Amino acid sequence: MAEKERAREAKKGKKKVGIEWSFMPGHSLPPKNVKNTFNSEAKNATLTMSLFADDTIIIGMSDEIEEGKQIIEKVMGEFEEKMEFGGRDSEEIRMLGTYMGNEHDTNMRIKRAARTWMQIKR
């Protein structure tokens, strides 16, 4: 229901919901030269959100994502469900191996790499 409302509102504003994702079954990403081949095995999908047991990740471009967030909060509120999306204080939250804050994630990856290098170097 929330996803349909988000798509409907985006269409009114001539915005696009989600991001395009190309993949090959059994592989991670197709080589660039395969994507546009007529008879390619590459598949395309539009990712709009990712759902977990108690988490929802909204996926999209910056021109639509804030409006999409508000629509999902509104629709979930109609079901008496409170949606709370990450804010600035969520940068240090780690989900699926990645910290939510881009800068914090980069710093932590460098720190782990340096620690690993020191172990290897010894």
N, C-alpha and C positions, 0 to 999 in steps of 0.2 A: 504494500500500500504506500509506504513512504517513498520507495524507489519510483513508483509510477507517478506520484505527485511531483517528485523532483524532476523527472523527465518532462512532465507536462509544463512545469514552470520554466525549465530551461528552453524548451521549444518556443514558448511565447517570447522569450528574450533573445531568441536566435543564438543560444549558447549550446555548447556540447557537454554532455554529462560523461564523466569518466575519461579513461585514456585507452587508446588502441594498443593492443598487445599482439605480436606475431609470435608463433611458436610452431615447432614441428613435433608431432606426437613421438614420444620416446627420446626427445632431445630437449635441451634447455632453450636456446634461441637459434633460429635459422640463420645461415650465412646471408649476408646482405644481397648477394646475387640470386638467391633462391626466392626471396619475397615476391618479386614481380614476375616471376616465370609463370607462364600461362598454366602449365601442367604441374605446378609445384605441389608438394605435400604440405607446404606451410599453411597453417590455419590462422585466422584472425579472430580476436575476441575483443570486446569492449569491457574493461574492468571498471565497475562503478563503486563497489564496496567489497570488503572482506569481512566475513562474519565468523566469530569464534564464540565459545560458550557464553562469555559475558562481555565481549568486546566487539565493537564495530569500527572498522576503519573506512572512512569515506575517501574515495579516490577520484581525482579530477583535476582540472586546470584551475588556476587561481581566479579566473574571471567568473567561475560558477561555484566554486567550492564553498564559499561563505554562505551564499544563498541556499545551496544544497543542505548545508549543516542546519540552517534555520528551519527549513522545511521538515527535515527528519525530526528535529526536536519538537516541532509543532505536532506532527502526526503521532509521534510516540506519546506526547502529552495527552492526546485524545484517548489513549489507552491507559492513562494514569501511570505511564512509565517515564521515569526521569532519565534523560540522556545528558551526560556530562562529557563534553569533549575536552581533550587536553589543551591546556593553556601554556603560558610561559613557564609555569612551575613544573610542567611535565617533561622538561628536557632530559632529566636524569632517569626517566622511566625506561626500562629496557623491555622490548617486545620482540620476540623471535630473533634474538641475538643482536638487535640493533637498538641503540638509544634513540629516543624520539627527537632530541635536539641534534641537528646536523653537526654543529661545532663540537658539542660534547661527545658525540659518537666518534668523530674524527680524532679528537684528543685521546679517547679511551683506546682506539685502535692503535694509535702510535705508541701509547704506553705499553699495551700488550705485546706489540711487535718488538719494542726495545727490550722488554723483559725476556722474550723468547730468544732474541739475538744474543743477549748476555749469557743465557744458558748454553746456547750452541757454541759460542765463542770459547767458553771454559773448556 
